[in-house]
Amino acid sequence: MSNNSESLFKQISLGVYVIGVSDGNRQNAFTAAWVMQVSFNPPLLAISINPQSTSYQLLQAGGICSVNVLGQHQAALAEHFGQSAVDKMAGHQWQSAQTGAPILSESLAYFDCAVSHYSEAGDHIIAICKVVTAAKLNEGQPLLYKSTGDLDGSSQLYQ
Ligand SMILES: Cc1cc2nc3c(=O)[nH]c(=O)nc-3n(C[C@H](O)[C@H](O)[C@H](O)COP(=O)(O)O)c2cc1C
């Protein structure tokens, strides 16, 4: 691998999302960039998640999640939800659609999902999720992962 891995991988265009997870009345949300559509019919999204995270435990237990699209003006939200904190959902408005996963009201759009299956991918797990409902919430252009710099600390994670 090149010693310039971080900037090379940032050439792959990705958005930035807040993933809401829920198991009954236990909820959490985290920032993710490794999200993509992988099927038209059924409509499927793939989310790559660190199995060490709090959110992964809830995702596995509850089997539902929301993918909330952040706008260009919402880098601070990406930073906020990119940390592990007990009460990081407090102070933000949430709603629910069909599955009951927490939907971030200030996002540009949401996808309300049920996990279909998982696949191992190195140090992450890919959750393949069926989109149950989706809607636009607010006007704006999507935030790009590239524009978040090293917010996720990934420059330290390449070997
Ligand atoms: C811009 C950005 C992108 C991120 N992308 C991912 C991702 O795709 N998958 C992932 O598991 N974590 C990703 N993270 C890291 C998680 O958001 C972070 O580990 C978070 O603390 C997990 O929250 P939790 O421990 O409350 O579940 C990203 C963080 C940032 C700031």
The ligand as an ORCA input file, in Angstrom:
! r2SCAN-3c Opt
* xyz 0 1
  C     -16.778     11.544      8.991
  C     -16.851     10.239      9.753
  C     -17.122      9.047      9.084
  C     -17.217      7.834      9.778
  N     -17.557      6.694      9.089
  C     -17.749      5.536      9.767
  C     -18.231      4.371      9.099
  O     -18.498      4.385      7.892
  N     -18.409      3.244      9.847
  C     -18.163      3.206     11.198
  O     -18.345      2.153     11.822
  N     -17.707      4.296     11.860
  C     -17.515      5.462     11.178
  N     -17.106      6.576     11.840
  C     -16.731      6.468     13.265
  C     -17.945      6.403     14.199
  O     -18.822      7.482     13.955
  C     -17.425      6.450     15.643
  O     -16.656      5.295     15.904
  C     -18.508      6.586     16.691
  O     -17.887      6.911     17.919
  C     -19.353      5.337     16.892
  O     -20.327      5.673     17.857
  P     -20.824      4.661     18.999
  O     -19.593      4.136     19.677
  O     -21.670      5.533     19.871
  O     -21.570      3.587     18.313
  C     -17.006      7.798     11.164
  C     -16.736      9.008     11.861
  C     -16.660     10.207     11.164
  C     -16.386     11.484     11.922
*
